[in-house]
Amino acid sequence: MGPIVDEPALIEVLRERRIAGAALDVFDVEPLPADHPIQSLDNVLATPHIGFVARELYRTFYGDTVKNIERWLAQQ
């Protein structure tokens, strides 16, 4: 979210459903800790911040995404 978003205020309005949701790709702390409140909200779409585009970088991003999906599916 960076310095232009008041993170505690955003979390509050998301929890209270005063706004429908948020799509975020930048956070005050990166990587976002597993126990961060944003991680528990079902009305948040969190994506990686992609500020530089290169073939190897995309290979890493998409490879990691597939691994994370496989890990998640294994827990089901």
MOURNOR-V461906 format. One record per backbone hydrogen bond with DSSP energy under -1.0 kcal/mol. NH is the residue of the N-H (numbers start at 0). CO is the residue of the C=O. If there is no record, write none. Layout:
nh-><NH;NH>
co-><CO;CO>
This chain:
nh-><4;6;9;10;11;12;13;14;15;17;18;21;23;35;38;39;40;44;46;57;58;59;60;61;62;63;64;65;66;67;68;69;70;71;72;73;75>
co-><1;4;5;6;7;8;9;10;11;12;12;42;44;32;35;36;37;21;23;53;54;55;56;57;58;59;60;61;62;63;64;65;66;67;68;69;72>
